[in-house]
């Protein structure tokens, strides 16, 4: 049952992601984020369906089952996740220091607020770099069998990037349920945060009850919101000229994180 649900959830997420991209291209104003046609409530209801199936899939996983780290194929996704995180981090640092507009400094604001926005961007960028370093160390340890530790504290510090990203999304995005793109970015940030933190707990505390269930559930949620919704949306915003230079690299890092979550979930479910 759980195998069927996991596959169905992935296929449903991809189908709704394609429909969402179509709605962005046809019925969404890129400059404001408001839908020009169709029901906003219906869009949110459609998002709820994969969430329910992801929760149901996670519930079908034995809560007492020990978490077994990713298989070889699913773990390969960790490499591009780490590289994308590094690219975003360094691009953001260069953008801030060379005066390019970043999401928190591109609005009309005072010099003090602009400085605080740049500091917040730099903090998020540094934390994503740490997350990328941790991911690379874990990848090399697992696949190249190099000596050393994957460093719990480095992983925890790197995971703080997703916490800071979530907080910043809440602070800077327009507070309106009728603007779907900002809501998708917030939901994607939350989904990525849930998956990464649940993976860290399950990886370093494999005997923790419910750890495997949490990873499978949150991995599917991250795939839907980050990979199927937020990443295509970022491409659409970039093509429409309404995004900053680091929007696509950040969305790519999150989208690959969602893909990693799906690989972990499917590997865990199908290998057992």
Buried (B, 14 or more C-beta within 10 A) or exposed (E): EBEEBBBBBBEBBBEBBEEBBEBBEEEBBBEBBBBEEEEBEEBEEBBEBBBEBBBBBBEBBEEEBEBEBBBEEBBBBBBBBBBBBBBBBBBBBEBBEEEBEBBBBBEEEEEEEBEBBBEBBBBBBBBBBBBBBBBBBBBBBBEEEEEEEBBEEBBBBBBBBBBBBBBBBEEBBEEEEEBBBBBBBBBBBBBBBBBBBBBBBBBBEEEEEBBBBBBBBBBBBBBBBBBBBBBBBBBBBBEBEBBBBBBBBBBBBBBBBBBBBBBBBBBBBEEE
